[in-house]
Amino acid sequence: MNSWHGVVVSIGVCLAATVQAQGVIHFQGAIVERSCAGGLQPGSTLKMSCPVPLPSSALNVERVTGAGKPVRLRAVRGEEGQYQLVDSAGARIRTGSYLITLTSP
């Protein structure tokens, strides 16, 4: 006597583009939402204007030159989309070179 237990059947479609050149990935499409615009405000404040509010994890900051204390961006209270560069103790940083990266879904 044979019995079938836990049989799973999966049917799907998989499409693959033809390879144009080794080591090259080709994407085609369009950005359909407005992007964020950013700029510096007086007092070393970064202002980001985005179509949707950014989560705190969307912005990353790295020191470009030299070693030093860790840095981060701190949201300005009461001012949506405004951030200040601070050190690990929370003191504002007014000099140096930093790379700020915005990662948005």
Secondary structure, DSSP 8 states (H G I E B T S, - for coil): -----S--------------STT---------S---EEEEETTTEEEEE-SS---GGGEEEEESSS--S-EEEEE-TT-TTEEEEEETTS-B--SS-EEEEE---
